Each structure stands twice: as C-alpha cells, then as structure tokens.
Amino acid sequence: MADPDGVIVVAGAAGGIGRAVVADCLARSAKVAGLVHRPSPDPMGSVPEFVVDITDRTAVFAAIDRVAEEVGSIAGLVNTSAVQDLGRLDELSDTDWNTMIAVNLTGAHHLTQAVAASMANAGQVSGSIVHIASIEGHRPAPAHGHYGASKAALISYVKSAAAELGPAGVRVNSISPGLCHRAGLEADWPDGVERWRRTAPLGRLVAAAEVARVCWFFLSDQSAAVTGADLVVDAGVMATAGW
C-alpha cells in the first residue's frame, strides 16, 4: 500500500487539528511543510514553517512555490485553516461576514488553486487535497450562521474541485469534524460539552488525532477511488435527531 511520495502541506499547522495532522504525518515518515498565519510561538521541530495570509492569492501562490523549491514536490494538502466566532444574523457586520468567508472559503480556494498548479507544473499524475469542513456545514447552530454558511459552501466547493481536478489525477475531499476536545474546553463551555456527550451515540467528543488519521486515509492510496466526498467524524451526533 503506497504512501504519498512528496511533501504534505498542512495549512493552519499551528492549530489543534493542524498540529495533530503534522504529528500523524511525521509518525508515518512523511515529509511535511506547515503554513501558518503568524510565526508559531511553539515551532514544530524539524517541520519548516511558511508564514502566509491565505486570503491573499498572490501570497499563497508565492508560499506554495517556496515549499516546492525549498522542501520538495507537493503530494498533498491538508487545509485546517479556519476562523470561528459567534454572532446572530441580525447583529453581524459586513466585516464579520466577509472575514469568515475570506478565510474559510476564499482561502481554501486559493490553496486549492496553488497546490493544483504546483502539482501540474511538477508533472505529477496524482495528488490529494483535503479540506477540514464541519458538521455545521450540514446542521447549522444558533449564532453560527456565517460559520455554517462558510463550511457548507466549502463542502460544495470540494465537489466542484474534485470534478474539475480529477482528470489531472488530483483528488479533493473534505472532513466534517464534530466537537473536538481541546485543553480547557470543559471549563469554557461546560453545558455544551455535557449536552454533546449526552447526545453523541459514542458518548464522547472527537480527538484531533482521530481527525488526523482520516486525513491520512484521504492522502494515501487507501482512498485512491474516493474524490468529492465529505466524511463526518463526530462520534455519531449527525446520526441523531438533534441536540
């Protein structure tokens, strides 16, 4: 069973899921490069970091070119970059809305364009792009309208990208995680965590490492015939009537 032969670019590498993806890829002896919005206060060891604003198309193409030149040909992308905040629809400013769309959707588009172009320039016959969406792209939550809209659009975008890039050998998929555990989450949102645990058929939250393992499934040839898919990783919450 072949693993990706080339560099795995992890966008949002300094975040919780991003770090888990980096660690999982390194554990499998993959070559990794990280894209970060600002220099990490806690660098990821030997993994080279490239600072880039993914809402800036020119900057994204330049960063991907640097990865290809300095680290090696790109075999895959895992985009974990995202912003999320709360705001009722009747209170959202244009800045709130536009920032959410710019990072969560337009940034994903820039990354897809740049990585696909880099793969084509290198003459590669295969590659894999994975975007982290959210179950909120399927089931919206109060005060998350702009976030849910950005993730629903991302899931649709992945299908379009899969259709267009498939003939070039590039697969594009997404993962929709549920509530992921992080340090301090129970203290910050005790009622929400408790409601989630009561509702989830598996009775627990999702670990970032579990999302990372699904990313590897999409990166490797274990999923060679899979493109345009969205895989939900949520301990079963989407299988319930609601929470």
Phi, psi and omega per residue, in radians:
M1 nan 2.050 -3.025
A2 -1.426 2.481 3.023
D3 -1.729 2.873 3.136
P4 -0.996 2.339 -3.127
D5 -1.828 1.529 -3.094
G6 2.654 -2.933 -3.069
V7 -1.507 2.371 2.983
I8 -1.724 2.059 3.096
V9 -1.580 2.205 3.098
V10 -1.971 1.907 3.098
A11 -1.526 2.404 -3.011
G12 1.337 0.585 -2.993
A13 -1.154 -0.307 -3.113
A14 -1.531 -0.147 -3.136
G15 -1.434 3.111 -3.070
G16 -1.082 -0.918 3.121
I17 -1.220 -0.672 3.134
G18 -1.024 -0.794 3.117
R19 -1.132 -0.637 3.120
A20 -1.159 -0.666 3.099
V21 -1.145 -0.788 3.102
V22 -0.998 -0.857 -3.108
A23 -1.075 -0.714 -3.119
D24 -1.159 -0.748 3.125
C25 -1.123 -0.736 3.133
L26 -1.119 -0.669 3.128
A27 -1.102 -0.389 3.126
R28 -1.728 0.222 3.093
S29 1.155 0.452 3.072
A30 -1.446 2.686 3.055
K31 -1.535 2.282 -2.992
V32 -2.262 2.497 2.969
A33 -2.252 2.417 -3.103
G34 -1.875 2.414 2.978
L35 -1.844 2.268 -3.115
V36 -2.321 2.663 -3.136
H37 -1.309 -0.541 3.072
R38 -2.572 2.779 -3.116
P39 -0.963 2.354 -3.098
S40 -1.285 2.323 3.039
P41 -1.195 -0.347 -3.138
D42 -2.228 1.396 -3.068
P43 -0.995 2.706 -3.046
M44 -1.663 1.021 3.034
G45 1.019 -2.120 -3.058
S46 -1.470 -0.002 -3.096
V47 -1.372 2.082 3.128
P48 -1.197 2.399 3.131
E49 -1.906 2.459 3.095
F50 -2.191 2.089 -3.101
V51 -1.447 2.212 -3.104
V52 -2.709 2.519 2.992
D53 -1.632 1.899 -3.024
I54 -1.238 -0.165 3.059
T55 -1.389 -0.150 -3.130
D56 -1.790 1.836 -3.051
R57 -1.025 -0.785 -3.128
T58 -1.069 -0.725 3.141
A59 -1.155 -0.647 3.135
V60 -1.151 -0.817 3.121
F61 -1.067 -0.692 3.124
A62 -1.138 -0.705 -3.141
A63 -1.152 -0.739 3.131
I64 -1.156 -0.657 3.061
D65 -1.071 -0.711 3.120
R66 -1.125 -0.733 3.107
V67 -1.022 -0.844 -3.105
A68 -1.088 -0.650 -3.106
E69 -1.340 -0.693 -2.987
E70 -1.675 -0.449 -3.071
V71 -1.964 -0.741 3.121
G72 2.530 3.032 -3.134
S73 -1.037 2.466 -3.055
I74 -1.556 2.189 3.118
A75 -1.758 -0.423 -3.078
G76 -2.817 2.795 3.070
L77 -2.282 2.338 2.913
V78 -2.088 1.979 -3.108
N79 -1.739 1.855 3.099
T80 -1.840 0.041 -3.074
S81 -1.124 2.344 3.113
A82 -2.948 2.733 2.920
V83 -2.118 2.645 3.120
Q84 -2.617 2.182 3.026
D85 -2.502 3.038 -3.080
L86 -1.776 2.560 3.056
G87 3.129 2.168 3.071
R88 -1.170 2.583 -3.058
L89 -1.007 -0.629 -3.108
D90 -1.353 -0.065 3.139
E91 -1.984 -0.160 -3.076
L92 -1.199 2.292 3.022
S93 -1.490 2.904 3.068
D94 -1.063 -0.598 3.123
T95 -1.133 -0.767 3.093
D96 -0.990 -0.869 -3.098
W97 -1.127 -0.874 -3.045
N98 -1.150 -0.615 3.106
T99 -1.135 -0.759 3.132
M100 -1.054 -0.832 -3.127
I101 -1.178 -0.685 -3.097
A102 -1.074 -0.758 -3.104
V103 -1.406 -0.907 -2.958
N104 -1.339 -0.430 -3.098
L105 -2.068 -0.970 -3.120
T106 -1.125 -0.689 3.095
G107 -1.067 -0.711 3.096
A108 -1.085 -0.679 3.107
H109 -1.115 -0.812 3.119
H110 -1.014 -0.790 -3.129
L111 -1.104 -0.742 3.126
T112 -1.086 -0.831 3.116
Q113 -0.991 -0.877 -3.032
A114 -1.166 -0.755 -3.124
V115 -1.207 -0.729 3.111
A116 -1.087 -0.709 3.117
A117 -1.134 -0.694 3.123
S118 -1.131 -0.733 3.107
M119 -1.088 -0.741 -3.141
A120 -1.143 -0.735 -3.138
N121 -1.111 -0.532 3.136
A122 -1.459 -0.052 3.135
G123 1.254 0.427 -3.122
Q124 -1.294 2.569 3.141
V125 -1.796 -0.012 3.107
S126 -2.720 2.730 3.096
G127 -3.061 2.891 -3.095
S128 -2.444 2.325 3.100
I129 -2.109 2.276 -3.117
V130 -2.217 2.173 3.079
H131 -1.910 2.410 3.058
I132 -1.539 1.978 3.102
A133 -1.700 -2.309 -3.136
S134 -3.005 2.665 3.028
I135 -1.114 -0.299 3.086
E136 -1.261 -0.214 2.978
G137 -1.298 -0.257 3.100
H138 -1.876 -0.637 -3.065
R139 -2.349 1.771 -3.071
P140 -1.206 2.755 3.128
A141 -2.154 2.643 3.121
P142 -0.992 2.419 3.121
A143 1.179 0.197 3.087
H144 -2.076 0.392 -3.036
G145 -0.996 -0.766 -3.119
H146 -1.246 -0.611 3.096
Y147 -1.194 -0.851 3.131
G148 -1.042 -0.710 3.123
A149 -1.098 -0.712 -3.125
S150 -1.146 -0.653 -3.115
K151 -1.359 -0.609 3.058
A152 -1.107 -0.738 3.105
A153 -1.131 -0.643 3.122
L154 -1.109 -0.734 3.120
I155 -1.070 -0.726 3.096
S156 -1.175 -0.705 3.137
Y157 -1.057 -0.706 3.136
V158 -1.015 -0.710 3.129
K159 -1.137 -0.738 3.119
S160 -1.120 -0.768 3.136
A161 -1.117 -0.673 3.110
A162 -1.069 -0.726 -3.125
A163 -1.162 -0.695 -3.069
E164 -1.406 -0.594 -3.060
L165 -1.630 -0.237 -3.136
G166 -0.956 -0.796 3.133
P167 -1.038 -0.384 3.093
A168 -1.554 0.016 3.122
G169 1.532 0.174 -3.130
V170 -1.755 2.158 3.095
R171 -1.670 2.511 -3.141
V172 -2.321 2.151 -3.132
N173 -2.411 2.964 3.077
S174 -2.367 2.806 3.078
I175 -2.193 2.324 3.114
S176 -1.950 1.649 3.113
P177 -1.309 2.711 2.917
G178 -1.581 -2.695 -3.090
L179 -1.172 2.037 -3.124
C180 -1.653 2.397 3.106
H181 -1.193 2.470 2.982
R182 -2.573 2.769 3.132
A183 -1.037 2.256 3.089
G184 1.523 -0.027 -3.080
L185 -1.114 -0.771 -3.124
E186 -1.065 -0.634 3.122
A187 -1.256 -0.628 -3.111
D188 -1.312 -0.567 -3.015
W189 -2.528 1.075 -3.033
P190 -1.068 -0.712 -3.109
D191 -1.197 -0.672 3.135
G192 -1.168 -0.731 3.120
V193 -1.110 -0.723 -3.140
E194 -1.154 -0.738 3.105
R195 -1.083 -0.716 3.128
W196 -1.062 -0.831 -3.104
R197 -1.108 -0.618 3.115
R198 -1.198 -0.576 -3.044
T199 -1.495 -0.680 -3.064
A200 -1.122 2.199 3.108
P201 -0.956 -0.567 3.104
L202 -1.483 -0.100 3.022
G203 1.204 0.477 -3.097
R204 -2.727 2.979 3.055
L205 -1.463 3.098 3.112
V206 -1.717 2.459 3.052
A207 -1.617 2.470 3.123
A208 -0.999 -0.616 3.130
A209 -1.101 -0.516 3.116
E210 -1.233 -0.655 3.061
V211 -1.147 -0.698 3.141
A212 -1.063 -0.676 -3.140
R213 -1.163 -0.583 3.071
V214 -1.222 -0.622 3.050
C215 -0.999 -0.764 -3.135
W216 -1.127 -0.638 3.060
F217 -0.969 -0.795 -3.132
F218 -1.253 -0.538 3.141
L219 -1.292 -0.591 -3.044
S220 -1.546 3.001 3.138
D221 -1.384 0.115 2.951
Q222 -1.047 -0.454 -3.132
S223 -1.997 0.568 -3.022
A224 -1.003 -0.466 -3.124
A225 -1.790 0.222 -3.065
V226 -1.944 2.133 3.018
T227 -2.673 2.612 -3.095
G228 1.346 0.267 -3.078
A229 -1.727 2.688 2.977
D230 -2.155 2.092 -3.087
L231 -1.869 2.113 -3.108
V232 -1.470 2.267 3.108
V233 -2.217 1.587 -2.928
D234 -2.510 0.326 -3.108
A235 1.050 0.318 3.025
G236 1.694 0.066 -3.051
V237 -1.062 -0.668 -3.116
M238 -1.197 -0.205 3.103
A239 -1.498 -0.097 -3.113
T240 -1.696 3.052 -3.099
A241 -1.375 -0.212 -3.125
G242 2.489 2.922 -3.138
W243 -2.581 nan nan
